Amino acid sequence: MYRKGLSRKKIAELTRNDVATVSHYISVAKTADPALHAEHAAAAKGSAARAVPGLKRMHQVVAMVEATGRYPSRNAEDRAERELAQWLRRRRRDAEAGILNPVIREGLAALPDWQRKPREAAGQQKWQDRFRELVAYRAAGHPWPRATPTVTGKEHELGVWLRGQRYKYKHGQLQPARAQALDTALPGWITGRKAAPTLPQ
């Protein structure tokens, strides 16, 4: 970060350390690499003006995620949150293209899965929720849920979801990690009620 032109104060903010600690490490690094200070000065002149707005947005995104446990939404009523969502979307694109400012990348790295698109993350969360519900449903002693029109409520919801997982599995569309999770927690999930009954020993 110092080589990229950031001040000790900014580095301390990004790494959540005090300035004295940052200064100590920079001094050690400068001793090992005499050219470091010159590179810092050149980078500070050339990129500091561009980096500051990005750093401010980055801090706002990190603060929001840490405070709320969620990422900014493009559909939020609050205009400031929508702007943060757009900024983060552009940073995801920059990261995919390999052109994201290293300082911004390092700062956002403190957030889990920040590069994952919101819809993808929401889909993964929904899958995990349904998976846990089905595990609990079966653990309570219920038979495999059905998706027939005569069934309603939780059984129908889980039946429809399970039917979808079976369809994806049979057509090679189910993610291997999801198939493995189902195999481990719910043996026999592929055949369900169609499986032959186990005869008593």
N, C-alpha and C positions, 0 to 999 in steps of 0.2 A: 504493500500500500504506500509506503514511504517513497519507494522508487517511482510509483505512479504519480507522485506529486501531492499526496495528501499530507496535511499537517499532523503534528503529534496529537493535537486535540481531537481532530476528526477520527484518527485511528483509534484513539482511546474510546470514543463514542461507539464506533462500529464494533470493536472487540470487547466492549464492556470492561475495560481495564482503566486504571488511573493513568494520568499523563506521565507520572514518574516511572511507572513500569514500562510504558511504551518508549520513553526516552532512553531508558537503560538498554533495552534491546536494540534500539536504533544505534546507540553508541557502539555496542558490540559489533553490529553489522557493518558500521562504517570503518571500524578498525580492520575487519576482515576484508572489506571491499572499499578501498579509498575512492573509487569513482562513484560511489553511491550518492554522495551529497550533490555532486554535479548533475547526476541523472535526476535527482529529486528536484533540484532548482529548475532544470529545463522543463520537466514535466509539469511543474507547478505553474510556470508561465504559460505553457501551451494549452493545458487542459483544465486548469482549475475552474475557469469560468463556466466551461461546459459541464463539469462534474457536479458543481454545487446544486443546481436545480434537480438533477437526478438523485443526488444524495438526500435532498429534502423529501422528495416523493418516497424514496426507499424507506426513510425513517418513519414516514407517515404510514406506509403499508405495514411495516414490521410492528409498529405500535398498535395498529388496529387489530392485526391478527392476534397479537399477544393479549390484548384487552378483551376481544370478543370471541376468539377461537374460530373465526371464519375469515375468509378472504373478501375483499370488497366486491360488490356486485354491480354489474352494468345496468341492472334493473332497479337499483335502489332509488328511493324517493329523494334522498339527499344528493345534491349535485356534486359535492366534494367527494363523496364515496364513488359516484359514477366515474369521476375523473381519475380517481386512484385505480379503479378497475381497468379503465382504458390504458392507463400508463403501464400497469402490470401486464396487460395483454401484449403491449408492444415489446416489453422486456422479454416475454416468453418467445416472441417471434425472433427477437435479436439473438437470444440464446440458441434457438434452433438453427439460425443462420451462422452462428459462430462469431457474431460481431458485438456481443454484449460487453460493455465496459467491465473489465475485471474487478474493479472496485465495487460496482453495483452487484455483480455476480456473487462476490464474497459476502456482501452484506445480506443479500436475499437468501444465501445458503443457510442462514439461521432458521429459516422457515421450512417446515416439512412439506415436501412435495410441491414447492412453489411453482415448478415448471409444468405441473399437471394442469390441464385445462379444467375449468370449473365443472363442465358437464360430465367429463370423464370421472372426476373425483366424486361427484354426486351419484353417478351410476355405480361406482364401486361401493360407496357407503350404503346405497339402497340394496345392493346384492348381499352385502354382509348382514344387514338388518334382517332380510328375509331368511337368509341361511340360519342365523341364530334363532329366529322364530320357529323354523321348521325343526331344528334340533330340540328346542324346548318342547314343542308339540309332540314329537315322537317320544321324548324322555318321559312325558306325562302319561304314556301308555296308549296314546291314540294310534289307530292304524294309519297307513299312508293316506294323506288327504286326497280328496277327489275334486275334479274340476267340472263335474257334470252340472247341467242347469238346475237340477233339483237341490243341489247343495248350496248353502249360503254361508255368510259370515267368514270367520277366520279359516275354516277348512277350505272353503272355495278359493280364497285369496292364495293360500299356500298351495292348493292343488294346481291352480293356474300357473303359479311360479315354477313349481316342480315339473309340470308338463313342458314348460319352456326350456328348462335345463336339460331335460331328457331329449328334446328335439335338437337342441344345439349339440349335445354330445353325439347323437347318432349321425349328425351331418358334419361332424368335425369342426364345429364352430365354438365349442366351449373351451375357454382358456384352461390349459393344463393344471394350473394352480387351483382353479375352482373345482375341476373334476377331482383332483386329489383331496381337497377339503371335504367334498361330498363323500368320497369313498371312505375316508377315515372316520368321519363323524356319523355317517348314515349308510352303513353297509346295506346293499340291496336296493339303493335308491333308483337304480336304472330300471329294474323290473317292477319294484313295488308290489302292488296287489296281484300282479300276474305271476309272481314267483310261486313255485310249488310249495305247499305248506310243509313245514317240518314235522315229521312224524315223531311221536314221543319215543324215547329210548326204552 
